[in-house]
Amino acid sequence: EHSSLSGQAFLRARDATYSEAEHEMLLTESKAYASGDDRVLVRPARHDEVDKLLQVQVESFEQQVGSLEQEEERLRQRILRHMQEPDLSTYYIGVFGEPEVGCEEVIGCCRADMLEGIVGIYAFGVRPAYQGRGYGRQILETVIQDLQKKGYPRIMLDVDIENARALHLYRSSGFTIRTTYDYYIIAV
């Protein structure tokens, strides 16, 4: 944690190099659900939609990808592992269009992990072509509503401290910063 004096002292003693930081945010205020685009459907992802989830993750976070083939395989395995534990994790997918007429286009996705006494929203991404249109907010608010209906009143998420767009979305959706975690690299 950023505020941990003993942690900071340890890092100085080990000559650690700062890497990145993220805020842990907690939903503290339930906002009224704003009506979104009726053509957008947000629902739990099916097992046959791994490639769609992978597409969103790669496109949304491509600036963090090293070797694309290795990263895609690592992400695919992570998605499959989480989908094998439906009592612990649920992937949500946002799609645009009409599945009945075969023109369904994936917009974004996220994963909800049921932790002890709280749900964590992770891997939340919106494909770049769909960003800035309110679809991310619609996905997030629909997921929050679904989790609350299922009896999970405590919801949290993590966000990179430099991701201003995501921070604005989360704050305006009722999340507040609980703590900040700094990540360091220690040479061995």
C-alpha positions as CSV (number, residue, x, y, z in Angstrom):
1,E,0.0,0.0,0.0
2,H,1.2,3.5,-0.8
3,S,0.7,4.6,2.8
4,S,2.6,1.7,4.3
5,L,5.7,3.2,6.0
6,S,7.3,-0.2,6.6
7,G,6.7,-1.2,3.0
8,Q,8.3,2.0,1.7
9,A,11.3,1.5,4.0
10,F,11.7,-2.1,2.8
11,L,11.6,-0.9,-0.8
12,R,14.2,1.7,-0.2
13,A,16.4,-0.9,1.5
14,R,16.1,-3.3,-1.4
15,D,16.7,-0.5,-4.0
16,A,13.4,-1.3,-5.7
17,T,12.4,0.4,-8.9
18,Y,8.9,1.8,-9.2
19,S,6.8,0.2,-11.9
20,E,3.2,1.3,-11.6
21,A,0.3,2.0,-9.2
22,E,-3.4,1.3,-9.1
23,H,-6.3,2.5,-6.9
24,E,-8.6,0.1,-5.2
25,M,-12.0,1.6,-5.5
26,L,-15.2,0.7,-3.6
27,L,-18.7,1.3,-4.6
28,T,-20.0,3.7,-2.0
29,E,-23.0,5.2,-3.7
30,S,-25.5,3.4,-5.8
31,K,-26.3,5.7,-8.7
32,A,-29.7,5.6,-10.5
33,Y,-29.3,3.5,-13.6
34,A,-29.2,5.7,-16.7
35,S,-31.0,4.4,-19.7
36,G,-28.5,3.3,-22.4
37,D,-28.6,2.2,-25.9
38,D,-31.4,-0.4,-26.3
39,R,-29.4,-2.2,-29.0
40,V,-26.7,-3.0,-26.4
41,L,-27.1,-6.2,-24.4
42,V,-25.0,-7.0,-21.3
43,R,-25.1,-10.6,-20.1
44,P,-23.0,-13.3,-18.6
45,A,-20.7,-14.7,-21.3
46,R,-21.1,-18.2,-22.6
47,H,-18.3,-20.8,-22.7
48,D,-18.2,-20.6,-26.5
49,E,-17.4,-16.8,-26.4
50,V,-13.8,-17.1,-25.2
51,D,-12.5,-15.7,-28.5
52,K,-14.8,-12.7,-28.1
53,L,-13.6,-12.0,-24.6
54,L,-10.0,-12.4,-25.7
55,Q,-10.6,-10.0,-28.6
56,V,-11.8,-7.3,-26.1
57,Q,-8.9,-7.9,-23.7
58,V,-6.3,-7.7,-26.5
59,E,-7.7,-4.6,-28.1
60,S,-8.5,-2.8,-24.9
61,F,-5.1,-3.4,-23.3
62,E,-2.8,-3.7,-26.3
63,Q,-0.4,-1.1,-25.0
64,Q,0.4,-3.5,-22.2
65,V,1.0,-6.5,-24.5
66,G,4.5,-7.7,-25.0
67,S,4.7,-10.7,-27.4
68,L,1.2,-10.8,-28.9
69,E,1.1,-14.5,-29.4
70,Q,2.3,-15.3,-25.9
71,E,0.0,-12.7,-24.3
72,E,-3.0,-14.0,-26.2
73,E,-2.3,-17.5,-25.1
74,R,-1.8,-16.4,-21.5
75,L,-5.1,-14.4,-21.6
76,R,-7.0,-17.3,-23.2
77,Q,-5.8,-19.6,-20.4
78,R,-6.8,-17.1,-17.7
79,I,-10.3,-16.7,-19.3
80,L,-10.7,-20.5,-19.5
81,R,-9.5,-21.0,-15.9
82,H,-12.0,-18.4,-14.6
83,M,-14.9,-19.7,-16.7
84,Q,-14.3,-23.2,-15.1
85,E,-15.3,-21.8,-11.7
86,P,-18.7,-20.2,-12.3
87,D,-19.4,-20.0,-8.5
88,L,-16.3,-17.8,-8.1
89,S,-16.1,-15.8,-11.4
90,T,-18.5,-14.6,-14.0
91,Y,-17.5,-12.9,-17.3
92,Y,-19.9,-10.4,-18.5
93,I,-20.0,-9.4,-22.2
94,G,-21.5,-6.4,-23.8
95,V,-22.7,-6.9,-27.4
96,F,-24.2,-4.5,-29.9
97,G,-26.8,-5.6,-32.4
98,E,-29.4,-8.3,-32.8
99,P,-28.3,-11.9,-32.2
100,E,-31.6,-13.1,-33.8
101,V,-30.5,-11.7,-37.1
102,G,-26.8,-12.6,-36.8
103,C,-25.3,-9.1,-36.5
104,E,-24.0,-9.2,-32.9
105,E,-20.8,-7.3,-32.4
106,V,-18.8,-7.5,-29.1
107,I,-18.3,-4.1,-27.4
108,G,-16.7,-4.9,-24.1
109,C,-16.4,-7.2,-21.2
110,C,-15.4,-7.6,-17.5
111,R,-15.0,-10.3,-15.0
112,A,-16.7,-10.4,-11.5
113,D,-14.9,-12.4,-8.9
114,M,-16.8,-13.4,-5.8
115,L,-14.4,-12.8,-3.0
116,E,-15.0,-13.2,0.7
117,G,-17.7,-10.6,1.5
118,I,-17.1,-8.5,-1.6
119,V,-17.2,-8.8,-5.4
120,G,-14.2,-7.5,-7.4
121,I,-14.7,-6.3,-11.0
122,Y,-11.6,-7.0,-13.1
123,A,-10.4,-7.0,-16.7
124,F,-12.9,-4.3,-17.6
125,G,-12.3,-3.2,-21.2
126,V,-14.2,-1.6,-24.1
127,R,-12.9,-2.1,-27.6
128,P,-11.4,1.2,-28.9
129,A,-13.9,1.5,-31.7
130,Y,-16.7,1.7,-29.1
131,Q,-15.1,3.9,-26.5
132,G,-16.4,7.4,-25.7
133,R,-20.0,6.5,-26.6
134,G,-21.3,5.6,-23.1
135,Y,-21.2,1.8,-23.7
136,G,-18.6,1.3,-21.0
137,R,-20.9,3.0,-18.5
138,Q,-23.8,0.9,-19.7
139,I,-21.8,-2.3,-19.2
140,L,-20.6,-1.2,-15.8
141,E,-24.0,-0.1,-14.5
142,T,-25.7,-3.3,-15.8
143,V,-23.1,-5.5,-14.1
144,I,-23.5,-3.6,-10.9
145,Q,-27.2,-3.9,-11.0
146,D,-27.0,-7.7,-11.7
147,L,-24.5,-8.2,-8.8
148,Q,-26.7,-6.3,-6.4
149,K,-29.8,-8.3,-7.4
150,K,-27.8,-11.4,-6.7
151,G,-27.1,-10.2,-3.2
152,Y,-23.7,-8.7,-3.5
153,P,-23.9,-5.2,-2.0
154,R,-20.1,-4.7,-1.7
155,I,-18.4,-4.2,-5.0
156,M,-14.8,-3.1,-5.7
157,L,-12.4,-2.7,-8.6
158,D,-8.9,-1.7,-9.4
159,V,-7.7,0.9,-11.8
160,D,-4.4,2.2,-13.0
161,I,-3.8,5.7,-11.4
162,E,-3.0,7.2,-14.8
163,N,-6.1,6.0,-16.5
164,A,-8.1,9.3,-16.3
165,R,-11.0,8.1,-18.4
166,A,-11.6,5.0,-16.3
167,L,-11.2,7.0,-13.1
168,H,-13.8,9.5,-14.2
169,L,-16.2,6.7,-15.2
170,Y,-15.8,4.9,-11.9
171,R,-16.1,8.0,-9.8
172,S,-19.2,9.1,-11.6
173,S,-20.7,5.6,-11.2
174,G,-20.4,5.8,-7.4
175,F,-16.9,4.4,-6.7
176,T,-14.4,6.1,-4.3
177,I,-10.8,5.4,-3.8
178,R,-10.2,3.1,-0.8
179,T,-6.4,2.8,-1.1
180,T,-3.6,2.9,-3.6
181,Y,-1.1,0.1,-4.3
182,D,2.3,0.8,-5.7
183,Y,4.1,-1.9,-7.6
184,Y,7.9,-2.2,-7.6
185,I,10.5,-4.4,-9.3
186,I,13.3,-5.8,-7.1
187,A,16.4,-7.0,-8.9
188,V,17.5,-10.4,-7.7
